[in-house]
Amino acid sequence: MSTSPSAATAREQNRDPSGRFGHQSAAESDVQLDGPDWRDRPVVVRGRRFTVGQVRGGRFFHGTIAALGPGERLSPGAARANHAQSDADTVSITSDEATARHWAIEAARAKGLDPGHAVVLEVEPAPDLDPWRVTLAERGTSFDVLEARTSSATVIGAAQ
């Protein structure tokens, strides 16, 4: 199965030219494996229409104190929500690495740990991604997701 043209375009725009995650042909990376692609989800930010695949940087992060490796899954209930405003039934993620680091440091402090225990993970969200706090970026040509919620996310690796 192949994805819609908008998903293919978003992937191409956010492809990793440095080869940090390996090299794939466009045909391989544009194959849809599990239902709808989160990148196709429409988002309206201050009256401007985007898809989630157009998020600035094209990446999502999760701040935590758990050192998880690639392929491990973040899911609700694995640990108590770190903050009162977090939804205990979902996993919170952001497209802003600094925001993820802030919440990871807050999680460490809440557990009485040194902020050095803060970990920022790059993650791949489940298809049900719900970006609910967003802001325009790059003079309105893109947007940032300050917080999105998803039923789960898979760890790609530690943020660089």
Secondary structure, DSSP 4 states (H G I P E B T S, - for coil): -B--HHHHHHHHHT--TT-TT----HHHHTB--SSS-GGG-EEEETTEEEEGGGBGGG-EEEEES----TT-EE-TTSS--SSTTS-TTSEEEBS-HHHHHHHHHHHHHHTT--GGG-EEEEEEE-TT-EEEEEEEEGGGTEEEEEEEEES-EEEEEE--
